[in-house]
Amino acid sequence: MDKRADYKRSKVRYRSGKGAIEITVTASDPVALLASLTGAIKQLRIIAGIDNTAARITAKQRRT
């Protein structure tokens, strides 16, 4: 999951390993920081949603 996103006023770095996800946000001003943090949280919600869906599909397949 190592990924980096560079924007005009901020940078976001995602790293994963050893059972953890690390998100580093660097921004030039508070508004850019808030926008980048909001984007990172949206990414985490997407990941969590996919994980929940995969778990439901797996559980359903085990029952059949």
N, C-alpha and C positions, 0 to 999 in steps of 0.2 A: 504494500500500500504506500510505499514511499512516493510522495507526490509533492510538487511545489507549484504554487500559483503566485505569479507576480502581477500586481496591479499597478496603477499609476502612483498611488500613495501608500501602498501596503504590500506586504508579502506574507503568504501563509504557507507553512510547511507541515505536511502530515507524515508521520512515521509510525510504523507499528512493529511490534516484536515482543517476544516473551510475555504474551498475554496482556499487552497494554497498547494503547494508542496515544501518541504524543502529538499535540497540535501547538505549533509555535506561530504567533502572530506578531509581526513588526509593522508599525504604522507611523506615519509622519504627523498625524493629528488625531484627536479623539473621534471625529466623525468617521474617518477612514478605519480606525480601530473597531468601532461599533459595527460598521458595515461588514468588515472582514470576519468578526466574531459571529455575526448573524449568519453569514454564509457558511461558516464552519459548522455551526449548530444545525443548519439545514442539511448539510452533508451527513452529519451523524444521524439525523432522523431518517434519512434515506437508507443508510446502512442498517440501522435498527429495524426498519420496516422490512427490508429484504431478508434479514436474519430471522425475523418472526415468521415471515411467509415460508421460508425454507424449512423452518422447524415444523410448521403446520403440515406442509406437504409430506415431510418425512414421517411424521406421526400418523398421518392418514394412510400412507403406503404400508406402514407396519401393521395396521389394523386389517388390511385386506389380504 
